[in-house]
Amino acid sequence: MLFKRTKADGSSTIHLRLVDFPGLADFAHQVKARGHNVMSFTGFILEKLRSEYAPAGTQDLLAQLDILIDGAYIQSLAINSPNSLSSSNQRVHVFNPN
């Protein structure tokens, strides 16, 4: 899944949901080449994504991410904030702080 968020200052972020989809890492690379940050939400935890059991292409996609939100979304733990689409059990990993 892909969506774009544009802030009031005109900057934007492209969000990708991590899925087992051929070519997703290449697409993320193209998005980054255009000056956007790439962020992904996933129901998996980072340790599993880095393991041998991760879906094909996961390592290539992780290399393109700036931010990863890992763990399952749990509605009862939802963070009710206009700036958040996550739940309190999820972890934020910043790979590229720029």
N, CA and C atoms as an extended XYZ file, in Angstrom:
294
Properties=species:S:1:pos:R:3:atomname:S:1:resname:S:1:resid:I:1 pbc="F F F"
N         0.846       -1.157        0.000 N   MET     1
C         0.000        0.000        0.000 CA  MET     1
C         0.903        1.235        0.000 C   MET     1
N         0.490        2.252       -0.680 N   LEU     2
C         1.270        3.470       -0.815 CA  LEU     2
C         0.379        4.672       -0.577 C   LEU     2
N         0.879        5.633        0.183 N   PHE     3
C         0.174        6.899        0.268 CA  PHE     3
C         1.168        8.022        0.478 C   PHE     3
N         0.774        9.205        0.098 N   LYS     4
C         1.627       10.381        0.179 CA  LYS     4
C         1.006       11.361        1.166 C   LYS     4
N         1.837       11.887        2.060 N   ARG     5
C         1.391       12.895        3.028 CA  ARG     5
C         2.127       14.189        2.716 C   ARG     5
N         1.372       15.259        2.486 N   THR     6
C         1.948       16.567        2.218 CA  THR     6
C         1.691       17.464        3.420 C   THR     6
N         2.756       18.047        3.943 N   LYS     7
C         2.654       18.914        5.121 CA  LYS     7
C         2.316       20.335        4.700 C   LYS     7
N         1.940       21.151        5.668 N   ALA     8
C         1.566       22.544        5.400 CA  ALA     8
C         2.700       23.328        4.755 C   ALA     8
N         3.952       22.969        5.054 N   ASP     9
C         5.093       23.679        4.482 CA  ASP     9
C         5.413       23.233        3.054 C   ASP     9
N         4.609       22.300        2.520 N   GLY    10
C         4.795       21.829        1.148 CA  GLY    10
C         5.647       20.578        1.032 C   GLY    10
N         6.345       20.185        2.108 N   SER    11
C         7.140       18.960        2.050 CA  SER    11
C         6.203       17.756        2.080 C   SER    11
N         6.665       16.653        1.545 N   SER    12
C         5.812       15.478        1.508 CA  SER    12
C         6.612       14.220        1.826 C   SER    12
N         5.894       13.202        2.243 N   THR    13
C         6.479       11.907        2.548 CA  THR    13
C         5.642       10.849        1.852 C   THR    13
N         6.325        9.906        1.231 N   ILE    14
C         5.658        8.762        0.617 CA  ILE    14
C         5.713        7.624        1.628 C   ILE    14
N         4.585        7.001        1.927 N   HIS    15
C         4.521        5.905        2.877 CA  HIS    15
C         4.234        4.610        2.117 C   HIS    15
N         5.022        3.571        2.403 N   LEU    16
C         4.832        2.256        1.804 CA  LEU    16
C         4.531        1.254        2.902 C   LEU    16
N         3.562        0.403        2.679 N   ARG    17
C         3.330       -0.695        3.617 CA  ARG    17
C         4.154       -1.867        3.110 C   ARG    17
N         4.946       -2.439        3.989 N   LEU    18
C         5.839       -3.527        3.622 CA  LEU    18
C         5.036       -4.759        3.232 C   LEU    18
N         5.171       -5.179        2.005 N   VAL    19
C         4.488       -6.371        1.510 CA  VAL    19
C         5.465       -7.169        0.670 C   VAL    19
N         5.175       -8.420        0.457 N   ASP    20
C         6.001       -9.277       -0.384 CA  ASP    20
C         5.629       -8.998       -1.832 C   ASP    20
N         6.244       -7.984       -2.395 N   PHE    21
C         5.889       -7.518       -3.729 CA  PHE    21
C         7.164       -7.260       -4.527 C   PHE    21
N         7.380       -8.005       -5.609 N   PRO    22
C         8.590       -7.811       -6.400 CA  PRO    22
C         8.707       -6.366       -6.901 C   PRO    22
N         9.889       -5.808       -6.802 N   GLY    23
C        10.124       -4.470       -7.324 CA  GLY    23
C         9.862       -3.353       -6.337 C   GLY    23
N         9.384       -3.666       -5.136 N   LEU    24
C         9.067       -2.617       -4.169 CA  LEU    24
C        10.314       -1.862       -3.727 C   LEU    24
N        11.431       -2.549       -3.539 N   ALA    25
C        12.675       -1.877       -3.146 CA  ALA    25
C        13.135       -0.932       -4.254 C   ALA    25
N        13.004       -1.346       -5.492 N   ASP    26
C        13.377       -0.464       -6.608 CA  ASP    26
C        12.487        0.770       -6.643 C   ASP    26
N        11.197        0.574       -6.392 N   PHE    27
C        10.276        1.706       -6.363 CA  PHE    27
C        10.655        2.659       -5.228 C   PHE    27
N        10.951        2.110       -4.043 N   ALA    28
C        11.358        2.947       -2.907 CA  ALA    28
C        12.628        3.720       -3.240 C   ALA    28
N        13.547        3.082       -3.930 N   HIS    29
C        14.788        3.754       -4.342 CA  HIS    29
C        14.473        4.951       -5.252 C   HIS    29
N        13.555        4.776       -6.176 N   GLN    30
C        13.165        5.875       -7.074 CA  GLN    30
C        12.502        7.010       -6.302 C   GLN    30
N        11.691        6.668       -5.314 N   VAL    31
C        11.043        7.691       -4.480 CA  VAL    31
C        12.100        8.500       -3.739 C   VAL    31
N        13.080        7.813       -3.163 N   LYS    32
C        14.161        8.493       -2.444 CA  LYS    32
C        14.986        9.364       -3.383 C   LYS    32
N        15.206        8.886       -4.599 N   ALA    33
C        15.992        9.642       -5.575 CA  ALA    33
C        15.316       10.969       -5.922 C   ALA    33
N        14.017       11.046       -5.719 N   ARG    34
C        13.279       12.289       -5.980 CA  ARG    34
C        13.215       13.186       -4.749 C   ARG    34
N        13.960       12.816       -3.704 N   GLY    35
C        14.064       13.666       -2.533 CA  GLY    35
C        13.045       13.412       -1.441 C   GLY    35
N        12.314       12.309       -1.522 N   HIS    36
C        11.307       11.990       -0.505 CA  HIS    36
C        11.884       11.021        0.519 C   HIS    36
N        11.307       11.030        1.707 N   ASN    37
C        11.622       10.020        2.713 CA  ASN    37
C        10.691        8.840        2.514 C   ASN    37
N        11.180        7.655        2.847 N   VAL    38
C        10.365        6.445        2.714 CA  VAL    38
C        10.164        5.846        4.099 C   VAL    38
N         8.896        5.664        4.442 N   MET    39
C         8.520        5.124        5.745 CA  MET    39
C         7.596        3.935        5.516 C   MET    39
N         7.738        2.919        6.353 N   SER    40
C         6.895        1.743        6.211 CA  SER    40
C         6.347        1.309        7.557 C   SER    40
N         5.073        0.908        7.568 N   PHE    41
C         4.451        0.244        8.712 CA  PHE    41
C         4.422       -1.243        8.363 C   PHE    41
N         4.677       -2.092        9.331 N   THR    42
C         4.588       -3.517        9.091 CA  THR    42
C         4.094       -4.225       10.341 C   THR    42
N         3.371       -5.281       10.166 N   GLY    43
C         2.922       -6.086       11.292 CA  GLY    43
C         4.020       -6.968       11.852 C   GLY    43
N         5.135       -7.060       11.134 N   PHE    44
C         6.268       -7.856       11.592 CA  PHE    44
C         7.160       -7.020       12.504 C   PHE    44
N         7.927       -7.667       13.358 N   ILE    45
C         8.932       -6.944       14.127 CA  ILE    45
C        10.238       -6.939       13.330 C   ILE    45
N        11.061       -5.948       13.580 N   LEU    46
C        12.289       -5.772       12.805 CA  LEU    46
C        13.171       -7.009       12.850 C   LEU    46
N        13.259       -7.649       13.993 N   GLU    47
C        14.108       -8.837       14.107 CA  GLU    47
C        13.676       -9.934       13.131 C   GLU    47
N        12.377      -10.098       12.947 N   LYS    48
C        11.896      -11.098       11.986 CA  LYS    48
C        12.193      -10.651       10.547 C   LYS    48
N        12.057       -9.349       10.295 N   LEU    49
C        12.338       -8.840        8.951 CA  LEU    49
C        13.802       -9.013        8.572 C   LEU    49
N        14.673       -9.023        9.552 N   ARG    50
C        16.104       -9.210        9.298 CA  ARG    50
C        16.506      -10.681        9.318 C   ARG    50
N        15.569      -11.569        9.583 N   SER    51
C        15.880      -12.995        9.692 CA  SER    51
C        15.756      -13.699        8.339 C   SER    51
N        16.142      -14.943        8.333 N   GLU    52
C        16.051      -15.756        7.118 CA  GLU    52
C        14.608      -16.081        6.753 C   GLU    52
N        13.667      -15.813        7.662 N   TYR    53
C        12.257      -16.118        7.426 CA  TYR    53
C        11.469      -14.946        6.848 C   TYR    53
N        12.146      -13.854        6.590 N   ALA    54
C        11.493      -12.657        6.044 CA  ALA    54
C        11.050      -12.904        4.602 C   ALA    54
N         9.998      -12.221        4.165 N   PRO    55
C         9.571      -12.340        2.765 CA  PRO    55
C        10.694      -11.943        1.802 C   PRO    55
N        10.658      -12.508        0.620 N   ALA    56
C        11.662      -12.203       -0.403 CA  ALA    56
C        11.711      -10.701       -0.672 C   ALA    56
N        12.902      -10.157       -0.788 N   GLY    57
C        13.076       -8.749       -1.109 CA  GLY    57
C        13.061       -7.820        0.087 C   GLY    57
N        12.821       -8.377        1.279 N   THR    58
C        12.716       -7.538        2.474 CA  THR    58
C        14.004       -6.793        2.773 C   THR    58
N        15.144       -7.460        2.666 N   GLN    59
C        16.421       -6.807        2.990 CA  GLN    59
C        16.684       -5.622        2.058 C   GLN    59
N        16.367       -5.791        0.790 N   ASP    60
C        16.554       -4.692       -0.170 CA  ASP    60
C        15.643       -3.516        0.168 C   ASP    60
N        14.412       -3.808        0.571 N   LEU    61
C        13.490       -2.735        0.931 CA  LEU    61
C        13.937       -2.046        2.220 C   LEU    61
N        14.357       -2.811        3.219 N   LEU    62
C        14.836       -2.212        4.466 CA  LEU    62
C        15.985       -1.235        4.206 C   LEU    62
N        16.815       -1.556        3.238 N   ALA    63
C        17.948       -0.686        2.905 CA  ALA    63
C        17.488        0.665        2.364 C   ALA    63
N        16.264        0.742        1.854 N   GLN    64
C        15.746        1.990        1.285 CA  GLN    64
C        14.930        2.807        2.292 C   GLN    64
N        14.559        2.202        3.402 N   LEU    65
C        13.682        2.886        4.358 CA  LEU    65
C        14.416        3.924        5.193 C   LEU    65
N        13.736        5.005        5.464 N   ASP    66
C        14.217        5.995        6.416 CA  ASP    66
C        13.639        5.716        7.794 C   ASP    66
N        12.382        5.294        7.822 N   ILE    67
C        11.690        5.013        9.083 CA  ILE    67
C        10.863        3.738        8.920 C   ILE    67
N        10.905        2.897        9.935 N   LEU    68
C        10.081        1.684        9.970 CA  LEU    68
C         9.295        1.685       11.276 C   LEU    68
N         7.987        1.471       11.183 N   ILE    69
C         7.132        1.264       12.347 CA  ILE    69
C         6.817       -0.227       12.351 C   ILE    69
N         7.321       -0.941       13.352 N   ASP    70
C         7.120       -2.394       13.339 CA  ASP    70
C         6.128       -2.832       14.411 C   ASP    70
N         5.687       -4.072       14.284 N   GLY    71
C         4.728       -4.652       15.216 CA  GLY    71
C         3.304       -4.502       14.718 C   GLY    71
N         2.461       -5.359       15.245 N   ALA    72
C         1.057       -5.354       14.837 CA  ALA    72
C         0.344       -4.105       15.346 C   ALA    72
N        -0.541       -3.560       14.515 N   TYR    73
C        -1.394       -2.458       14.952 CA  TYR    73
C        -2.506       -3.049       15.803 C   TYR    73
N        -2.677       -2.523       17.008 N   ILE    74
C        -3.733       -2.984       17.908 CA  ILE    74
C        -4.634       -1.790       18.196 C   ILE    74
N        -5.856       -1.867       17.717 N   GLN    75
C        -6.768       -0.727       17.800 CA  GLN    75
C        -6.991       -0.256       19.233 C   GLN    75
N        -7.068       -1.173       20.175 N   SER    76
C        -7.295       -0.766       21.566 CA  SER    76
C        -6.108        0.003       22.147 C   SER    76
N        -4.957       -0.067       21.478 N   LEU    77
C        -3.756        0.661       21.902 CA  LEU    77
C        -3.446        1.834       20.980 C   LEU    77
N        -4.406        2.198       20.148 N   ALA    78
C        -4.188        3.263       19.161 CA  ALA    78
C        -3.788        4.568       19.845 C   ALA    78
N        -2.859        5.247       19.218 N   ILE    79
C        -2.441        6.564       19.682 CA  ILE    79
C        -3.343        7.566       18.981 C   ILE    79
N        -4.193        8.190       19.726 N   ASN    80
C        -5.178        9.111       19.150 CA  ASN    80
C        -4.574       10.501       19.020 C   ASN    80
N        -3.856       10.668       17.922 N   SER    81
C        -3.182       11.930       17.656 CA  SER    81
C        -3.269       12.204       16.163 C   SER    81
N        -3.418       13.463       15.766 N   PRO    82
C        -3.476       13.765       14.333 CA  PRO    82
C        -2.180       13.420       13.603 C   PRO    82
N        -1.080       13.289       14.339 N   ASN    83
C         0.212       13.002       13.715 CA  ASN    83
C         0.611       11.536       13.814 C   ASN    83
N        -0.272       10.680       14.259 N   SER    84
C         0.086        9.283       14.463 CA  SER    84
C        -0.929        8.343       13.822 C   SER    84
N        -0.398        7.288       13.247 N   LEU    85
C        -1.229        6.233       12.655 CA  LEU    85
C        -0.867        4.891       13.275 C   LEU    85
N        -0.405        4.918       14.522 N   SER    86
C         0.114        3.700       15.116 CA  SER    86
C        -0.521        3.427       16.480 C   SER    86
N        -0.108        2.310       17.070 N   SER    87
C        -0.553        1.960       18.413 CA  SER    87
C         0.676        1.910       19.325 C   SER    87
N         0.438        2.020       20.618 N   SER    88
C         1.543        2.184       21.563 CA  SER    88
C         2.459        0.967       21.675 C   SER    88
N         2.046       -0.185       21.200 N   ASN    89
C         2.903       -1.366       21.229 CA  ASN    89
C         3.915       -1.384       20.084 C   ASN    89
N         3.744       -0.540       19.085 N   GLN    90
C         4.633       -0.536       17.929 CA  GLN    90
C         5.904        0.253       18.234 C   GLN    90
N         6.979       -0.114       17.538 N   ARG    91
C         8.263        0.549       17.734 CA  ARG    91
C         8.624        1.351       16.485 C   ARG    91
N         9.292        2.468       16.700 N   VAL    92
C         9.761        3.320       15.613 CA  VAL    92
C        11.264        3.112       15.464 C   VAL    92
N        11.692        2.792       14.239 N   HIS    93
C        13.114        2.638       13.936 CA  HIS    93
C        13.480        3.690       12.895 C   HIS    93
N        14.430        4.539       13.226 N   VAL    94
C        14.897        5.561       12.297 CA  VAL    94
C        16.226        5.090       11.736 C   VAL    94
N        16.235        4.831       10.427 N   PHE    95
C        17.439        4.332        9.770 CA  PHE    95
C        18.255        5.470        9.167 C   PHE    95
N        17.584        6.518        8.756 N   ASN    96
C        18.253        7.638        8.102 CA  ASN    96
C        17.722        8.923        8.737 C   ASN    96
N        18.452        9.491        9.688 N   PRO    97
C        17.933       10.654       10.408 CA  PRO    97
C        17.891       11.945        9.605 C   PRO    97
N        18.389       11.944        8.395 N   ASN    98
C        18.382       13.181        7.600 CA  ASN    98
C        17.062       13.398        6.959 C   ASN    98
